[in-house]
Amino acid sequence: METDRIPDLSTVREPVSRILVEKAYSFLDSCTVCPRECGINRKEGELGTCRTGVLPKISAYNLHFGEEPPISGTRGSGTVFFASCNLSCDFCQNFPISQMDYGRRVTPEELSRIYLELERRGAHNINLVTPSHIVPPILHSLVLAREAGLKIPIVYNSNGYDSVSMLRLLEGWIDIYLPDMKYSSDLWARRISKADGYVFHNRAAVAEMFRQVGPLHLDEEEIARKGLIIRHLIMPNDLGGWDSSAKFIRTELGESSAISLMAQYFPTNRARSKPLLSRRITEEEYDRALEALFKENLMEGYVQEYDSRWEDTAVPASRTGDSLSEQETRSA
């Protein structure tokens, strides 16, 4: 198979599903798969920001126990880690995968077999990590897997920089959306993650996800079956602007929205050389994030505990009274 051509669709049995997959692949002609809208022809081997042709790469797949409790459960989440990304975050903890593209190319048929294997191994769900730039082949693989008998829920685990048009094609195929809300400021989104218009696209995408699946629904064993969980990674110097994102969630989606507030930030990749990003969060920053959560009455979800052992690496970056803008200007 030529890796930059559309995979064979003849194995998709249902005509309606085949038309849907064909429509998804048409977004690759002048690529508008994600908000970057690079406009290149991925079918002819042209590469945009995500450096990906038609077929995705995977770096690993396995049962994963490090997700939120209703995702990992007791048997693990059937996690598939996709290589490359449509963001380029200075602090990315998975940068060898997302920015150095470590992985092997796979066809939709191979992906569908991986999903079925993970289901046989007991996975509670299939967890698609970093899917935003490869929705067409992912949709193709999900159609094949469902036609082959896949029964467990599908988790769309994304950075939140998603195209609403692509998400609409996924309606009915995704059971659980697990997006990031990284920023409430386009300035920091652009400087730190190289993402233009992140706030608009992110909020529109999360609203669309919520429209499709609604609030988080758990079964009798406390395992997620359907719904939305919004992740936010607390960043040093409040660069993520969590208070504004929390207000958006409450006013636009409602207080029943499930939140996963994460405190695990640590400086890696390019962040180690950026003054505003080169340390862990402080306990004060952690407490402010909790206060925003409580202020908006967002009491559903999960909060990662602050570890006091981080204190030695969480010294505030500004010791001279510099403003954030002044520091960032020097470190950009």
Secondary structure, 3 states (H helix, E strand, C coil): CCCCCCCCCCCCCCHHHHHHHHHHHHCCCCCCCCCCCCCCCHHHCCCCCCCCCCCCEEEEEEEECCCCHHHHCCCCEEEEEECCCCCCCCCCCCHHHHCCCCCEECCHHHHHHHHHHHHHCCCCCEEEECCCCCHHHHHHHHHHHHHCCCCCCEEEEECCCCCHHHHHHCCCCCCEEEEECCCCCHHHHHHHHCCCCHHHHHHHHHHHHHHHHCCCEECCCCCEEEEEEEEEECCHHHCCCHHHHHHHHHHHHCCCCEEEEECCCCCCHHHHHCCCCCCCCCHHHHHHHHHHHHHCCCCCEEECCCCHHHHHHCCCCCCCCCCHHHHHHHHC
